[in-house]
Amino acid sequence: MNDTDWNRVPRALFVVMLMQFAVGGSILPFMSMWLQENGLSFASIGTIFSVASSTFLVFPFLWGMIADRYVPIQKVFTFLNVMTCLALFFMQTQTGFGGILISFLLFYSFYHPTFTLINALSFQYLANPREQFGFLRAFGSLGWMIPSAVIFAWLMKRNESSMHFVLYLGMAFALITAGCTLFLPQIKKIENEALSPNKPNYWKSVRLLFHNRDYVTLLVAFFLISGSFSYVVYYGPPYLLANGVSKAWIGPIQCIGVVLEIAMLPFLRHYIRRWGFVSALLIGCFSLVLRHLIYYYSTNPWILALSYLLAGMVIVFFHIGVSILVNMIAERSVRATAQTLLVVFGSGIGPMLANLVAGKLAEVYGNSLRPVFGFGTLLALVAFILIAWRAPHLRNIHGSDASA
């Protein structure tokens, strides 16, 4: 990789990465607290998260297919962020379980697919994704932190303030992201690429993905880790509150892991060069095992807060590693679809089932979250075993073209 590779990357892409994650950083870490403010129990909260995750069974695949086949992916991004803003506007008017559930379904349908679509978008502009993506993705982690600083300042000034204002913050960042995507250069599609004699057509390429054992292994592992990691995002904050942490500090505490992400992501390529993707995935899985064990056994606020360092390692080593590997496995004509299938099976089915179980466990054990973290440990451990078992085959993955 040289300076010429970076000169070809549009500067607007860094801003889009920054702002896209700022939307999630405004909403997701604080959503459980907002739902509690509206009088919902953990059983009801688990139901909302589970039902909302079911939208990933359709919409991520739909957006990925549209981006691959019909509409340039940057235009899809603009649309999704505008609709995210409208969904949040609808959500801020709701107070009952039914209205919140519907608005949360809409939010998930439009926003969550962007987490992997932004990877596919980025790969379109990077000459060498394996070398460059870690540095670019660090801007996403920085964007995730920006809302926490704003929210911290607001809550320190108004300690008894409702978390309702985070919805307005998410709306603002979604509109900024939509505007920034308009400055990205148009992506030129290769006409009739999918129909050329040397390339399988689109649907055949999709079928080939499901016949690729390496890809299926990554899907299953992502399913397990995403379900387990959803407990970090949704149940970590209320567990901190229950153990004496002020809600003003929830944002800064979850940023501990994000700071580690920013520090480590630019060096991920060096690690992968030396040790390979498999060891990175195993480190990510094991970090999540340790993170949940800490929350299962400890109630010390300092230990709970510092364990967010382990959450950061899950993002760096597992989530980013899986995304790059999938980009290397998939044919060029279905790469956006391959990434969004991660959302369907990972961020969709995984959290859907995991949060359904979490709600039942919390209900059975008197609104306690410790059994939830115990189950999260089990999910991450199974993913670790699966990756270790398939390791010899995963080490032989090579990109399908030079840009992989």
Secondary structure, 3 states (H helix, E strand, C coil): CCHHHHHCCCHHHHHHHHHHHHHHHHHHHHHHHHHHHCCCCHHHHHHHHHHHHHHHHCHHHHHHHHHHHCCCHHHHHHHHHHHHHHHHHHHCCCCCHHHHHHHHHHHHHHHCCHHHHHHHHHHHHCCCHHHHHHHHHHHHHHHHHHHHHHHHHHHHHCCCCCCCHHHHHHHHHHHHHHHHHCCCCCCCCCCCHHHCCCCCCHHHHHHHHHHCHHHHHHHHHHHHHHHHHHHHHHHHHHHHHHCCCCHHHHHHHHHHHHHHHHHHHHHHHHHHHHHHHHHHHHHHHHHHHHHHHHHHHCCCHHHHHHCHHHHHHHHHHHHHHHHHHHHHHCCHHHHHHHHHHHHHHHHHHHHHHHHHHHHHHHHHCCCCCHHHHHHHHHHHHHHHHHHHHHHHHHCCCCCCCCCC
